[in-house]
Amino acid sequence: METFANYINGQLVSKKTDSYLENANPATGEVYSLLPDSSSHELEEAIRAAEKIQPSWEAIGVAGRGDYLNRLADKIESNLDLLAAAESEDTGKPIALAKTLDIPRAASNFRFFAQAVSQFASESHNMDNQAINYTLRDPLGVVGCISPWNLPLYLLTWKIAPALAAGNCVIAKPSELAPKTAYLLSQLCIDIDLPKGVLNILHGRGSQIGRAITQHSKIKAISFTGGTKTGSEIAASAAPQFKKLSLELGGKNPALIFADCNFEKTVEGIIRASFTNQGQVCMCSSRLYVEQPIYQCFKEALIEKAKTLSIGDPLTDVNLGALISKSHQEKVLNYIQLAKQEGGTILCGGQRLAPVGRCEGGFFITPTIIEGLDISARVNQEEIFGPVVTIQPFTSEAEALALANGTEYGLAATIWTENLTRLHRLAKQLTCGIVWANSWMLRDLRTPLGGMKNSGIGREGGWEALRFFTEPKNICIPY
């Protein structure tokens, strides 16, 4: 049984009490580790350490901070196999996905912001030969970064990399459902001699240590990725303190598939967009709208392809692994039952799966495609976050647009068409933060990422992240 520790003031610190949480491997259902159930006591220690080092961390400058971030990237790359195995063990995802996506992207996050911050220039404005204005961007101080369980190291580093690069010190909280790679990152920070207190990682429940981080008066900003309900609670508690907030929340993302699409490429793309990481990606396409002329043949091709996806032990060559927990598996299965009650037809999947061998106690569900639900159905309105999609036809561009925009979410959308004019026209009218054309999750780290409506506020990535983690100050000097 492994026991994880908090990372505070440059050291791995065990809790002073017996308050630990159990952590299970979703693929087997077996508890394999314990993690600290941190409280305000650990938070105060971390804040004291961060405040103490903050001035010197800012003072070492862009190049000095960038050097540490690049060294962390090197360490992540040299420990690819170890970290990928940990990510698979913690989340149930196929180890091949962790090796090709999660861990390489974590290294890229550090390397990208190490370089990006060196190009983060001040602005200046000339007032008709009267005066010159220039804008300084100073670090905020101590900031909080709270990341989810679906892409644990990927999304944790996506937050802490720009925060550190901009000169802030960080109190980070990984999800209690997938803490292992954050614990291993702590060890890598020690290996590169990251200055003590610059990064502090606290484990535990969101309802306890997560809430304490968001409410603490000395934490100047919160970057959070997770559910919309939790994001709303964070916003309510942070607003009276005027904290800066970046909230990347839930999605119920549409895919608009037109008759002139590249058929085979679109089928492949939709399968990937719907079921990658067992559908546990906030950007996944979960509502599929297909133009009437190709609806029947596209539906049949999609069902056939979904049935070929292999599911099972994530340490083997499979397409899909396990869902994150028993309770989440039950939640997804309940939505599938709800779909039947709402008049939907299960075209394929929708079943609990118990693979033979070590994973027979794991939390698996077969890829599910549902037909016959109105846009007002709960299954079309609420985020399920699993391998479940709905499909229905449309007859006009206006109808497709109304369906796509017909939820309270506005995170991402995909459009599949060879008509360039239509593509630009629809992309402009979709109420979401990101639109992919004939593709999905093709990411440039320089671009802004975030959602509209109930999918959050603020943007991450590129200059947006560096602006979020700095405070602008204008200085005016008459000539």
RATA-V244103 format. One record per residue. N is the residue number from 1. OMEGA is omega in degrees with one decimal (999 if undefined). BURIAL is # if it has 24 or more other ideal C-beta (glycine too) atoms within 12 Angstrom, else .. D_LAST is the distance of its C-alpha to the last C-alpha in Angstrom with 2 decimals. Layout:
n,omega,burial,d_last
N,OMEGA,BURIAL,D_LAST
N,OMEGA,BURIAL,D_LAST
This chain:
n,omega,burial,d_last
1,177.4,.,68.43
2,173.9,.,64.81
3,-179.5,.,62.69
4,180.0,#,58.93
5,171.7,#,56.56
6,176.2,#,53.09
7,-175.4,#,50.30
8,177.0,#,48.57
9,174.8,#,46.57
10,-177.6,#,47.54
11,171.7,.,51.25
12,-171.1,#,53.88
13,175.5,#,55.04
14,178.4,.,58.31
15,-178.8,#,58.75
16,177.0,.,60.47
17,178.6,.,62.79
18,-176.8,.,65.02
19,-179.5,.,62.78
20,176.8,#,62.51
21,176.5,#,62.40
22,179.9,#,64.65
23,-175.3,#,63.21
24,170.6,#,65.47
25,-175.6,#,65.61
26,-177.6,#,65.62
27,-179.7,#,67.80
28,-176.0,#,70.60
29,-175.3,#,70.00
30,174.9,.,70.52
31,-178.5,.,68.38
32,-177.7,.,67.24
33,175.4,#,64.51
34,177.2,#,63.19
35,-178.1,#,59.62
36,172.3,#,58.22
37,-169.5,#,58.01
38,-178.3,#,54.84
39,-179.4,#,53.91
40,178.2,.,51.22
41,178.1,#,52.42
42,179.2,#,51.32
43,179.6,#,48.05
44,177.4,#,47.20
45,-178.1,#,47.98
46,-179.6,#,45.72
47,177.6,#,42.79
48,179.3,.,43.15
49,-178.9,#,43.14
50,179.9,#,40.11
51,-178.4,#,38.05
52,-175.1,.,39.03
53,-173.1,#,37.93
54,-177.8,#,34.81
55,-178.5,.,32.24
56,176.2,.,33.80
57,175.5,#,34.18
58,-172.8,#,30.46
59,-178.7,.,29.80
60,171.3,.,31.96
61,-176.3,.,29.40
62,-177.1,#,29.84
63,-179.7,.,32.19
64,178.9,#,34.33
65,179.0,#,34.83
66,179.2,#,35.49
67,178.3,#,38.16
68,-179.7,#,40.05
69,178.0,#,39.94
70,178.2,#,41.28
71,175.1,#,44.00
72,177.2,#,45.02
73,177.7,#,45.22
74,-178.9,.,47.46
75,178.7,#,49.66
76,-179.6,#,50.08
77,-179.0,#,51.08
78,177.5,.,53.55
79,-176.2,#,55.10
80,-175.7,#,55.39
81,179.4,.,59.12
82,-176.9,#,58.98
83,179.2,#,56.15
84,177.7,#,57.67
85,178.7,#,61.03
86,-179.4,#,59.44
87,178.7,#,57.61
88,-180.0,#,60.87
89,-176.3,#,62.84
90,-171.4,#,60.44
91,-176.2,#,59.93
92,-179.3,#,63.03
93,176.7,#,61.10
94,-177.9,#,62.55
95,178.0,#,61.62
96,177.7,#,60.89
97,178.1,#,58.11
98,-178.6,#,56.61
99,-175.2,#,56.78
100,-177.1,.,55.20
101,-169.0,#,52.68
102,-172.3,#,51.97
103,174.9,#,51.69
104,-179.7,#,49.98
105,177.4,#,47.36
106,176.8,#,46.75
107,-179.7,#,46.00
108,179.3,#,43.78
109,178.6,#,41.72
110,-176.6,#,40.83
111,-179.4,#,40.25
112,-176.0,#,38.12
113,172.2,#,35.66
114,178.5,#,35.57
115,-175.5,#,34.14
116,-176.4,#,32.16
117,178.2,#,30.00
118,178.5,.,28.95
119,-175.5,.,27.44
120,-169.6,#,25.79
121,173.5,.,22.15
122,175.5,.,19.01
123,173.6,.,17.31
124,-176.8,.,13.71
125,179.1,.,12.46
126,-178.8,.,9.85
127,175.0,.,9.58
128,177.5,.,10.28
129,175.7,.,7.06
130,-174.5,.,5.79
131,173.5,.,4.95
132,173.9,.,6.99
133,170.1,.,10.36
134,-173.9,.,12.97
135,172.5,.,16.56
136,175.0,.,18.81
137,-177.3,#,22.54
138,175.0,.,24.69
139,-178.4,#,28.51
140,-175.9,#,30.30
141,178.8,#,32.81
142,-178.0,#,36.50
143,179.8,#,37.46
144,178.4,#,40.85
145,-176.5,#,42.28
146,-172.0,#,45.64
147,-175.4,#,47.44
148,-173.9,#,50.70
149,-170.5,#,54.02
150,176.4,#,54.29
151,-163.4,#,51.92
152,-177.5,#,51.57
153,177.2,#,49.75
154,-174.5,#,48.02
155,174.6,#,46.29
156,-179.3,#,45.80
157,176.7,#,43.82
158,179.4,#,41.92
159,-172.8,#,40.43
160,-179.1,#,40.17
161,178.3,#,38.73
162,179.0,#,35.32
163,178.9,#,35.26
164,-178.7,#,35.86
165,-178.5,#,33.58
166,175.5,#,30.61
167,178.0,#,31.43
168,166.2,#,33.64
169,-166.4,#,37.14
170,164.4,#,39.84
171,-175.7,#,42.96
172,174.0,#,44.97
173,172.9,#,48.18
174,177.4,#,50.29
175,176.7,#,53.05
176,178.5,#,56.18
177,-178.1,#,58.17
178,-172.0,#,56.69
179,-164.8,#,55.38
180,-177.5,#,56.74
181,174.0,#,53.99
182,175.8,#,51.41
183,178.1,#,53.77
184,175.8,#,54.02
185,176.3,#,50.23
186,179.5,#,50.21
187,177.4,#,52.51
188,176.6,#,50.31
189,176.8,#,47.33
190,-179.0,#,49.53
191,-178.1,.,50.58
192,-179.3,#,47.03
193,173.7,.,46.18
194,-178.0,#,43.41
195,-174.6,#,41.90
196,176.5,#,43.94
197,-179.8,#,42.67
198,176.4,#,40.09
199,176.6,#,42.54
200,-177.1,#,45.34
201,-178.0,#,48.00
202,179.3,#,50.21
203,175.5,#,53.33
204,-175.5,#,55.18
205,175.0,#,55.57
206,-178.3,#,52.77
207,-179.8,.,54.34
208,-176.8,#,54.01
209,177.0,#,51.38
210,178.0,#,49.41
211,179.2,#,49.23
212,178.5,#,48.33
213,-176.4,#,45.34
214,-175.2,#,44.03
215,-173.6,#,44.52
216,-174.3,#,43.18
217,-177.5,.,40.19
218,175.3,#,38.66
219,-166.6,#,38.55
220,-178.9,#,35.25
221,177.7,#,36.16
222,170.2,#,39.38
223,-172.9,#,40.04
224,169.1,#,43.57
225,-178.3,#,45.88
226,-175.5,#,49.24
227,-177.9,#,51.20
228,-179.7,#,49.86
229,178.7,.,51.78
230,177.6,#,50.32
231,178.0,#,46.81
232,178.7,#,47.34
233,178.0,#,48.48
234,-179.9,#,45.45
235,-178.9,#,43.11
236,-178.2,.,45.04
237,-176.6,#,44.83
238,-174.5,#,41.19
239,-179.3,.,39.75
240,178.3,.,40.24
241,178.6,.,38.26
242,174.7,.,35.40
243,169.1,#,35.86
244,-177.4,#,34.39
245,167.8,#,37.34
246,-173.9,#,38.26
247,176.0,#,41.83
248,-165.9,#,43.70
249,-170.6,#,47.00
250,178.0,#,50.20
251,172.1,#,51.05
252,-158.7,#,53.90
253,179.3,#,52.85
254,169.1,#,54.42
255,178.8,#,55.46
256,-172.7,#,56.02
257,-175.7,#,58.62
258,-174.3,#,59.40
259,-178.5,#,62.56
260,-179.3,.,60.78
261,168.8,#,59.46
262,-165.5,.,60.53
263,-175.9,#,63.40
264,179.2,.,64.09
265,-178.6,.,60.46
266,176.6,#,59.82
267,178.7,#,62.82
268,-178.7,#,61.65
269,-179.9,#,58.08
270,175.7,#,59.24
271,179.3,#,61.56
272,-177.4,#,58.72
273,-176.4,#,56.31
274,-166.2,#,59.01
275,175.4,#,60.67
276,-179.9,#,58.38
277,-179.7,#,58.50
278,-178.7,#,61.28
279,-176.8,#,58.88
280,174.1,#,56.89
281,-175.4,#,53.46
282,-179.1,#,51.22
283,-176.8,#,50.46
284,173.2,#,54.17
285,-178.1,#,55.55
286,176.1,#,58.07
287,-176.1,#,58.71
288,179.1,#,60.00
289,-170.9,#,60.22
290,-179.8,#,62.24
291,-170.6,#,62.85
292,-176.1,.,66.48
293,-178.9,.,67.86
294,-172.5,#,67.27
295,-174.1,#,67.51
296,-177.3,.,71.03
297,177.8,.,70.76
298,178.7,#,67.32
299,-179.1,#,68.62
300,179.7,.,71.67
301,-179.3,#,69.65
302,178.7,#,67.29
303,-179.6,#,70.24
304,-179.5,.,71.95
305,-179.4,#,68.86
306,-179.2,#,68.23
307,179.7,.,71.84
308,-179.0,.,71.38
309,179.9,#,68.58
310,-177.1,.,69.95
311,177.9,#,69.50
312,-176.0,#,70.41
313,-176.5,#,69.79
314,177.2,#,66.09
315,177.3,#,67.04
316,-177.2,.,68.98
317,-179.6,.,67.99
318,176.5,#,67.40
319,-177.6,#,65.00
320,175.0,#,64.77
321,-175.4,#,65.13
322,169.0,#,65.43
323,-167.2,#,63.47
324,-175.1,#,61.62
325,176.7,#,64.19
326,-178.6,#,67.46
327,178.6,.,65.84
328,175.4,#,63.49
329,179.2,#,66.48
330,178.4,.,68.29
331,-178.6,#,65.31
332,178.8,#,65.20
333,177.4,#,68.99
334,177.0,.,68.87
335,177.2,#,66.46
336,175.1,#,68.90
337,178.1,.,71.69
338,179.2,#,69.53
339,177.6,#,69.02
340,-179.8,.,72.82
341,180.0,.,73.06
342,176.2,#,70.42
343,-179.2,.,72.52
344,176.8,#,71.01
345,178.0,.,73.02
346,-176.8,#,72.42
347,174.8,#,72.60
348,175.8,#,72.40
349,178.2,#,71.69
350,-174.7,#,71.09
351,170.7,.,73.28
352,-178.8,#,73.06
353,177.6,#,73.77
354,-178.8,.,75.38
355,178.8,#,75.33
356,176.5,.,78.30
357,-172.4,.,77.79
358,-175.8,.,75.15
359,-177.2,#,73.04
360,176.9,.,75.75
361,-177.2,#,74.08
362,-170.6,#,70.61
363,-173.9,#,68.63
364,174.0,#,68.98
365,179.1,#,68.97
366,-179.6,#,69.83
367,-168.0,#,67.21
368,175.6,#,67.71
369,-174.3,#,67.37
370,-179.9,#,68.09
371,168.6,#,68.91
372,-179.9,.,69.55
373,176.2,#,66.94
374,179.1,.,65.10
375,-178.4,#,61.31
376,-179.2,.,61.94
377,-179.5,#,64.00
378,180.0,#,62.63
379,175.4,#,62.98
380,-175.5,#,60.54
381,-173.0,#,58.16
382,-179.7,#,58.00
383,-179.9,#,56.69
384,177.0,#,59.72
385,178.1,#,58.01
386,-177.3,#,61.08
387,-174.8,#,62.94
388,175.6,#,63.54
389,171.5,#,62.52
390,-178.8,#,63.67
391,175.9,#,64.34
392,-178.9,#,64.96
393,169.5,#,64.99
394,-175.4,#,62.86
395,-179.3,.,63.68
396,178.1,.,60.38
397,179.9,#,56.71
398,178.4,.,56.06
399,179.3,.,58.55
400,-179.4,#,57.04
401,179.5,#,53.57
402,177.9,.,54.98
403,-177.8,#,56.83
404,-177.8,#,53.87
405,-169.9,#,51.63
406,174.3,#,54.53
407,178.7,#,53.74
408,-180.0,#,51.30
409,178.7,#,49.83
410,-175.9,#,47.17
411,-174.6,#,46.58
412,175.2,#,47.73
413,171.3,#,49.90
414,175.9,#,51.52
415,-177.6,#,52.51
416,-177.6,#,55.29
417,174.4,#,55.59
418,-179.4,.,55.49
419,-174.6,.,54.07
420,-179.5,.,50.37
421,177.6,.,49.67
422,-179.1,#,51.41
423,-179.8,#,49.52
424,-178.1,.,46.07
425,-178.6,.,47.34
426,-179.5,#,48.77
427,178.6,#,45.94
428,-172.2,.,43.59
429,178.9,.,46.02
430,-179.6,#,47.02
431,178.1,#,45.57
432,-172.9,#,44.94
433,-179.2,#,42.21
434,179.0,#,43.60
435,173.4,#,45.98
436,177.6,#,47.94
437,177.4,#,49.64
438,-178.2,#,53.02
439,175.9,#,52.08
440,177.9,#,51.45
441,171.0,#,49.23
442,-166.4,.,47.62
443,169.0,#,44.48
444,-172.8,.,41.20
445,177.4,#,39.37
446,-171.7,.,35.98
447,179.4,.,36.96
448,179.4,#,36.71
449,178.8,#,40.02
450,-172.9,#,41.08
451,174.9,#,42.92
452,176.9,#,42.94
453,-176.6,#,45.19
454,178.0,#,47.33
455,170.3,#,46.27
456,177.4,#,43.22
457,179.2,#,39.52
458,179.8,#,36.61
459,174.7,#,36.69
460,177.9,#,37.32
461,172.6,#,36.65
462,-179.9,#,33.78
463,-178.2,#,30.24
464,-179.6,#,31.84
465,-179.3,#,33.44
466,175.2,#,30.42
467,-179.2,#,28.34
468,-175.7,#,31.23
469,175.2,#,31.43
470,178.7,#,27.75
471,-179.7,.,25.58
472,176.5,.,22.14
473,179.1,.,19.24
474,177.9,.,15.88
475,-176.7,.,12.79
476,-179.0,.,9.65
477,176.9,.,6.42
478,177.0,.,3.78
479,999,.,0.00
